[in-house]
Amino acid sequence: MGKTTGFMEFERIEEGYKPVPERLKHYKEFVIGLDDAQAKVQAARCMDCGTPFCNNGCPVNNIIPDFNDLVYQQDWKSAWAVLDSTNNFPEFTGRICPAPCEAACVLNVNADPVGIKSIEHAIIDRAWAEGWVQPRVPKHKTGKKVAVVGSGPAGMAAAQQLARVGHSVTLFEKNDRVGGLLRYGIPDFKMEKTHIDRRVKQMEAEGVTFRTGVFVGAAQDGLGKDSKVTNWAKETVTPEQLHQEFDAVLLTGGAEQSRDLPVPGRDLDGIHFAMEFLPQQNKVNAGDKLKGQLRAEGKHVIVIGGGDTGSDCVGTSNRHGAASVTQFELMPQPPQEENRPLTWPYWPIKLRTSSSHEEGCEREFAISTKEFLGEKGKVTGLKTVRVEWKDGKMVEVAGSEQVLKADLVLLAMGFVSPVAPVLDAFGVDKDARGNARATTDFSGGYATNVPKVFAAGDIRRGQSLVVWAIREGRQAARAVDEFLMGYSDLPR
């Protein structure tokens, strides 16, 4: 804990943002982090709650009261050591995690929670600035070789953990740069890609080999001719090759199959998945030249889907110079504040306004798209209807149909599953949702039905948070290590 009476003396301090007109001119991060004095005050609010629910609210089980107290004491290096013991990449989660730990904070029962995420952000940025983050090269090599397929946060976390205990790890990525959806999905203005690059350098020093531009799957079909999933691979490696070369294979791909909206007019030009739109801008930001980039300037943009991916489309469209941006959400508008006695310590349903929304966006709730309208093969508008929920069922509101203008429609309604051809190529059993079937049990966890093939992250649990991916990557690394060596000293 921090100061005994700190939670009664100090208010929550939020991280700041640079002004909207300024940040819309670029794709750099614009969050203004806490300075040392602000972090000390915020850490002082961590109360002597007895049972710190924040530990379990955090999927990687960060030891939050301990690093809060160390920040309050201004022992930043020890605070970083505590944080680093449970989280391989705090610079990712400190920027883009929605912070379920704060929802679980005991102070959140009847007050504003401790700003745990902002403190985590401050700790890891300080650690990098001070040079405390260094490679941990294993003293001994095991002689075992592990292939990790998919370089998102689950794959990166697993690869780092396995390399640190002496295994020879090769991390395969189908696109041209490491990071998965962190690289080609999360906009740069939320997380600049230099954070990934310096982790890659650290992991290379620890012995991880990165092979980018390599698709792992069937030699002939790949993802299929009509797939909209980003795939910039120039080489294919088959499961048979991996089985022959490696002692274990860990599948850590994402849930990349976007949910579609099969209503009349879907085949019109100008209707795209969010994951066609967002990766292109990331690629351009990285200095690549891209022919036919999807651009929103001067267009009336409608984003269908009210979650984080939709919000990212809003922020990117505004930076393109869109004429207007409207975001649809099928569900009714949630309350401004949650019913804390009912929801705490769980993640509450409440209205969340992102920085991208603040930059300019009309938000429409309880609205459904019935048809895409177009002229000469191009989308020009949407026919919509208002909906309401009765007895748990969605019904249309009579007389509420309207037509909204649209030149660009972005589908951001979530992801239904990982891409099936990858799992099929390995012969991995799938659950009812199309995810790799594997448990998280302490014994035998993350193992699939295929000998020496494991699965973790979104490819196993479905679309989820970066922090959940890191958790699964760490736990799967322990499972693989135990499979190879008969025991494991890695934390679970």
C-alpha positions in Angstrom: 0.0 0.0 0.0 1.0 3.6 -0.3 0.1 6.2 2.4 -2.3 4.9 5.0 -4.7 7.8 4.6 -3.8 8.7 1.0 -7.1 7.4 -0.4 -9.0 10.0 1.8 -6.6 12.8 1.1 -5.9 12.7 -2.7 -8.1 12.6 -5.8 -7.5 10.4 -8.8 -5.2 12.0 -11.3 -5.8 11.2 -15.0 -3.2 11.1 -17.7 -3.5 14.1 -20.0 -3.9 14.4 -23.7 -2.4 16.9 -26.2 -5.0 19.2 -27.8 -7.2 17.6 -30.5 -6.2 20.1 -33.3 -2.6 19.3 -32.6 -2.8 15.5 -32.4 -5.0 15.1 -35.5 -2.1 16.3 -37.6 0.0 13.2 -36.9 0.0 9.6 -35.9 2.3 9.8 -32.9 1.2 9.1 -29.3 -0.4 12.1 -27.6 -0.9 10.8 -24.0 0.9 13.0 -21.4 2.0 10.6 -18.7 2.3 11.2 -15.0 5.4 12.9 -13.7 7.2 11.6 -10.6 5.2 13.8 -8.2 1.9 12.9 -9.7 2.7 9.2 -9.7 3.7 9.4 -6.0 0.4 11.0 -5.2 -1.6 8.5 -7.2 0.3 5.6 -5.6 -0.4 7.0 -2.2 -4.1 6.4 -2.8 -3.5 2.6 -2.8 -5.3 1.6 0.4 -4.7 -1.1 3.0 -7.6 -3.1 1.6 -6.6 -6.5 3.1 -7.6 -8.4 0.0 -6.3 -6.7 -3.1 -8.9 -7.6 -5.7 -6.8 -5.8 -8.3 -4.4 -8.7 -8.4 -7.1 -11.1 -9.7 -8.7 -8.4 -11.8 -5.5 -8.2 -13.7 -5.1 -11.3 -16.1 -1.3 -11.4 -15.6 -1.8 -11.0 -11.8 0.4 -8.0 -11.5 1.5 -7.4 -7.9 -0.1 -4.0 -7.8 -0.1 -2.9 -4.2 3.6 -3.7 -4.0 4.6 -1.6 -7.0 2.3 1.2 -5.9 4.0 1.3 -2.5 7.4 1.3 -4.1 6.4 4.2 -6.4 5.1 6.1 -3.3 8.5 5.5 -1.7 10.1 6.6 -5.0 12.0 3.3 -5.3 11.4 3.1 -9.1 13.9 0.4 -9.9 12.3 -2.0 -7.3 8.9 -1.1 -8.6 10.0 -2.0 -12.1 11.4 -5.3 -10.8 8.0 -6.2 -9.3 6.1 -5.2 -12.4 8.6 -7.1 -14.7 8.2 -10.3 -12.6 4.6 -10.8 -13.9 4.4 -8.9 -17.2 6.8 -9.2 -20.1 5.6 -6.1 -21.9 4.2 -3.4 -19.5 4.7 -0.7 -22.2 2.0 -2.5 -24.3 -0.5 -2.9 -21.5 0.3 0.5 -19.9 -0.9 2.1 -23.2 -3.7 0.0 -24.6 -5.1 -2.2 -21.8 -8.6 -1.2 -20.7 -7.4 -1.8 -17.1 -9.8 -4.4 -15.6 -7.5 -4.1 -12.5 -9.0 -0.6 -11.9 -12.5 -1.9 -12.1 -11.6 -4.4 -9.4 -9.8 -1.8 -7.2 -11.4 -1.9 -3.7 -11.5 1.9 -3.7 -13.8 1.7 -6.8 -16.6 0.4 -4.5 -17.6 4.0 -3.6 -14.9 6.3 -5.1 -12.6 6.7 -8.1 -10.1 3.8 -8.3 -6.4 4.1 -8.1 -4.8 5.0 -11.5 -3.1 1.7 -11.8 -2.6 1.8 -15.5 -1.0 5.3 -15.4 1.4 4.1 -12.7 2.3 1.0 -14.7 2.9 3.3 -17.7 5.2 5.6 -15.7 7.2 2.7 -14.2 8.0 1.0 -17.5 8.8 4.3 -19.3 11.2 5.1 -16.4 12.8 1.7 -16.7 13.5 2.1 -20.4 14.8 5.6 -19.9 17.2 4.5 -17.0 18.5 1.5 -19.0 17.2 -1.1 -16.5 15.5 -3.2 -19.2 18.3 -5.5 -20.4 18.4 -8.9 -22.2 18.4 -12.0 -19.9 20.7 -14.4 -21.8 20.4 -18.0 -20.5 23.5 -19.4 -18.9 22.9 -22.8 -20.4 21.1 -24.1 -23.5 18.8 -27.1 -23.3 19.4 -28.3 -26.9 15.6 -28.2 -27.4 14.1 -26.3 -30.3 10.6 -24.6 -30.2 8.6 -23.1 -33.0 6.2 -20.3 -32.0 3.8 -19.5 -34.8 2.4 -15.9 -34.6 4.3 -12.9 -33.2 1.5 -11.1 -31.4 1.7 -10.5 -27.6 1.0 -14.2 -26.8 3.8 -15.4 -29.2 6.2 -12.8 -28.1 5.7 -13.5 -24.4 5.9 -17.3 -24.9 9.1 -16.9 -27.0 10.8 -14.7 -24.5 10.0 -17.0 -21.6 11.2 -20.1 -23.4 14.4 -18.4 -24.6 15.2 -17.3 -21.1 15.3 -20.9 -19.8 17.6 -22.0 -22.6 15.5 -23.3 -25.4 16.2 -22.4 -29.0 13.1 -20.5 -30.1 12.1 -19.5 -33.6 9.2 -17.1 -33.9 7.3 -17.2 -37.2 5.2 -14.3 -38.5 3.3 -14.2 -41.8 3.5 -10.4 -42.2 6.7 -8.4 -42.8 7.1 -7.1 -39.3 6.8 -8.6 -35.8 3.9 -7.7 -33.5 0.7 -9.2 -34.9 -2.2 -6.9 -34.3 0.0 -4.7 -32.1 1.9 -3.9 -35.3 -0.9 -4.1 -37.9 -4.1 -3.2 -36.1 -3.5 -0.9 -33.1 -3.0 2.6 -34.5 0.4 4.3 -34.0 -1.3 7.1 -32.1 -2.3 4.6 -29.4 1.0 2.7 -29.4 4.0 3.7 -31.5 5.8 0.7 -33.0 9.2 1.6 -31.6 8.0 -0.2 -28.4 7.8 -3.4 -30.3 11.1 -2.9 -32.1 13.1 -2.5 -28.9 11.6 -5.6 -27.5 12.5 -7.5 -30.6 16.1 -6.4 -30.2 16.0 -7.5 -26.6 14.6 -10.9 -27.5 17.1 -11.4 -30.3 19.9 -10.8 -27.8 18.2 -13.4 -25.6 18.4 -15.9 -28.5 15.1 -15.7 -30.2 15.2 -16.1 -34.0 12.5 -14.1 -35.9 11.3 -15.3 -39.3 9.0 -12.7 -40.8 7.1 -13.0 -44.1 6.6 -16.8 -43.5 3.1 -18.3 -43.6 2.8 -21.5 -41.7 0.2 -23.8 -43.1 -0.7 -25.9 -46.2 1.7 -25.4 -49.0 -1.1 -25.0 -51.7 -4.0 -23.0 -50.4 -2.6 -20.7 -47.7 -5.5 -18.6 -46.3 -7.6 -19.0 -49.4 -7.9 -16.8 -52.5 -10.8 -14.7 -51.1 -9.5 -14.2 -47.6 -9.5 -10.6 -46.3 -7.0 -11.5 -43.5 -3.7 -9.5 -43.8 -1.1 -11.9 -45.2 2.1 -10.4 -46.7 4.0 -13.7 -46.6 6.6 -14.5 -49.2 7.4 -18.0 -48.1 5.4 -21.0 -46.8 6.5 -23.5 -44.2 4.3 -26.6 -43.7 3.4 -28.2 -40.4 5.3 -31.3 -41.5 8.5 -29.2 -41.8 8.0 -27.8 -38.3 7.3 -31.3 -36.9 10.5 -32.5 -38.4 12.7 -29.6 -37.3 11.3 -28.7 -33.8 10.7 -30.5 -30.6 7.5 -28.5 -29.9 5.3 -26.1 -31.8 3.2 -23.4 -30.1 0.4 -21.8 -32.1 -0.2 -18.2 -31.0 -2.0 -16.7 -34.0 -4.8 -14.2 -33.6 -8.5 -14.4 -34.0 -8.3 -12.7 -37.4 -11.5 -13.8 -39.0 -13.7 -10.6 -39.0 -17.4 -10.8 -38.4 -19.2 -9.9 -41.6 -22.5 -8.2 -42.3 -24.3 -10.2 -45.0 -27.1 -7.8 -45.9 -28.1 -6.7 -49.4 -25.5 -4.5 -51.1 -22.6 -6.0 -49.2 -20.6 -6.5 -52.5 -20.6 -2.8 -53.2 -17.2 -1.0 -53.5 -16.4 1.1 -50.4 -17.4 -1.5 -47.8 -14.4 -3.0 -46.0 -13.4 -4.8 -42.8 -11.6 -2.6 -40.3 -8.7 -5.0 -40.6 -8.3 -4.0 -44.2 -8.3 -0.3 -43.4 -6.2 -0.1 -40.2 -3.1 -2.2 -41.2 -2.6 -0.2 -44.3 -2.2 3.0 -42.3 0.3 1.3 -40.0 2.3 0.2 -43.0 2.4 3.7 -44.5 3.4 5.1 -41.1 6.3 2.6 -41.1 7.6 4.2 -44.3 6.2 1.7 -46.8 4.7 2.8 -50.1 1.2 1.3 -50.6 -0.7 1.4 -53.9 -4.5 2.0 -53.6 -4.5 2.7 -49.8 -8.0 2.9 -48.4 -8.4 6.6 -47.5 -11.2 8.5 -45.7 -10.4 12.1 -46.7 -13.5 14.0 -47.8 -15.7 11.0 -47.3 -18.7 10.3 -45.1 -17.5 7.4 -43.0 -19.8 5.0 -41.2 -18.1 2.6 -38.7 -20.3 -0.4 -37.8 -19.3 -1.7 -34.4 -19.0 0.2 -31.2 -15.9 -1.3 -29.7 -12.2 -0.5 -29.6 -11.6 -1.5 -33.2 -14.4 0.8 -34.3 -12.9 3.6 -32.2 -9.5 3.0 -33.9 -11.3 3.4 -37.3 -12.8 6.7 -36.0 -9.4 8.1 -35.0 -7.7 7.1 -38.2 -10.6 8.5 -40.4 -10.3 11.8 -38.6 -6.6 11.9 -39.3 -7.3 11.2 -42.9 -9.6 14.3 -43.0 -13.0 12.6 -43.3 -16.0 14.8 -44.0 -17.9 13.1 -41.2 -17.6 10.0 -39.1 -20.5 8.1 -37.6 -20.2 5.0 -35.4 -23.0 2.4 -35.1 -23.6 0.2 -32.0 -26.3 -2.4 -32.1 -26.8 -2.4 -28.4 -28.6 0.4 -26.5 -26.6 3.2 -25.0 -25.2 2.0 -21.6 -25.5 4.2 -18.5 -23.0 6.9 -17.8 -22.1 5.3 -14.5 -22.2 1.7 -13.5 -24.2 0.3 -10.6 -21.1 -0.3 -8.5 -22.7 -2.4 -5.7 -24.0 -4.7 -8.4 -21.0 -4.9 -10.7 -17.9 -4.5 -8.5 -15.3 -6.1 -8.8 -16.2 -7.2 -12.3 -15.9 -5.3 -15.6 -18.9 -3.1 -15.7 -21.1 -2.1 -18.7 -21.1 1.7 -18.9 -20.7 4.4 -21.5 -17.0 4.7 -22.5 -15.8 7.6 -24.6 -12.4 7.2 -26.1 -9.9 9.8 -27.2 -10.9 9.1 -30.8 -14.5 9.8 -30.0 -13.5 13.1 -28.5 -11.7 14.0 -31.7 -15.0 14.1 -33.6 -17.7 11.4 -34.1 -21.4 10.9 -34.1 -22.4 7.9 -32.1 -25.6 6.0 -32.8 -26.9 3.3 -30.4 -29.6 0.7 -30.9 -29.3 0.9 -34.7 -29.2 -1.9 -37.2 -28.1 -1.9 -40.9 -30.7 -3.4 -43.2 -29.2 -2.7 -46.5 -26.2 -1.1 -48.3 -27.3 1.3 -51.0 -25.2 2.3 -54.0 -24.9 3.7 -57.5 -22.7 2.4 -60.3 -21.3 -0.3 -58.0 -20.2 2.0 -55.2 -21.8 2.5 -51.8 -23.6 5.7 -51.3 -25.6 5.1 -48.1 -27.1 2.7 -45.6 -30.7 1.9 -44.9 -31.0 1.5 -41.1 -33.6 0.8 -38.5 -33.8 1.4 -34.8 -34.0 -1.6 -32.6 -35.0 -2.4 -29.0 -34.8 -5.4 -26.8 -37.9 -7.2 -25.5 -37.8 -10.4 -23.5 -34.1 -10.8 -24.5 -34.8 -10.6 -28.2 -34.0 -7.8 -30.6 -37.0 -6.3 -32.4 -37.2 -3.5 -34.9 -38.9 -0.3 -34.0 -41.8 0.3 -36.4 -41.5 3.5 -38.5 -37.8 4.1 -37.6 -36.2 3.3 -40.9 -33.9 6.0 -42.3 -31.2 6.3 -44.9 -27.8 7.7 -44.0 -25.2 8.9 -46.5 -21.9 6.9 -46.7 -18.9 6.9 -49.0 -16.9 4.5 -46.9 -18.2 1.8 -44.6 -15.9 0.0 -42.1 -17.0 -3.2 -40.5 -15.7 -3.4 -37.0 -18.0 -5.9 -35.3 -15.4 -8.1 -33.7 -13.7 -11.3 -34.7 -15.4 -14.7 -34.9 -12.4 -17.0 -34.9 -8.8 -17.7 -35.9 -8.3 -18.5 -39.6 -9.4 -22.1 -40.0 -6.8 -23.1 -42.7 -4.0 -22.8 -40.2 -5.6 -25.1 -37.6 -6.8 -27.5 -40.3 -3.3 -27.8 -41.7 -2.0 -29.0 -38.3 -5.0 -31.2 -37.8 -5.9 -29.4 -34.5 -9.4 -30.0 -33.1 -11.6 -26.9 -32.9 -14.3 -26.0 -30.4 -17.8 -24.9 -31.3 -16.5 -21.3 -32.0 -13.7 -22.4 -34.3 -10.9 -21.9 -31.8 -8.1 -24.4 -31.1 -9.3 -26.9 -28.5 -7.0 -26.9 -25.5 -7.5 -26.4 -21.8 -5.7 -24.1 -19.4 -5.3 -26.8 -16.8 -2.2 -26.8 -14.6 -1.3 -30.3 -15.9 -1.5 -30.8 -19.7 -2.7 -27.3 -20.3 -2.5 -25.6 -23.7 -1.7 -29.0 -25.4 -3.9 -29.8 -28.5 -4.9 -33.2 -29.7 -1.8 -33.2 -32.0 1.3 -34.5 -30.3 3.8 -31.7 -29.3 1.5 -29.0 -30.7 0.3 -26.4 -28.2 -2.0 -23.4 -28.6 -2.4 -20.1 -26.7 -3.8 -16.6 -27.0 -6.6 -15.6 -29.3 -6.2 -18.7 -31.4 -7.3 -20.7 -28.4 -9.6 -18.4 -26.4 -11.0 -16.2 -29.2 -10.7 -12.5 -29.5 -9.6 -10.9 -26.3 -7.2 -8.4 -24.7 -3.5 -7.9 -25.1 -3.1 -8.6 -21.4 -4.9 -12.0 -21.7 -2.6 -12.9 -24.6 0.4 -12.2 -22.5 -1.0 -14.3 -19.7 -1.7 -17.2 -22.0 1.7 -16.9 -23.7 3.5 -17.0 -20.3 1.4 -20.0 -19.1 1.8 -21.9 -22.4 5.6 -21.3 -22.2 5.6 -23.1 -18.8 3.5 -26.0 -20.3 5.9 -26.4 -23.3 9.0 -26.2 -21.0 7.5 -28.9 -18.7 6.7 -31.0 -21.7 10.3 -30.8 -23.0 12.1 -31.0 -19.7 9.8 -32.9 -17.4 9.6 -29.9 -15.0 9.6 -26.1 -15.3 10.8 -23.3 -13.1 8.9 -20.7 -15.2 6.1 -18.9 -13.3 2.5 -19.8 -14.3 
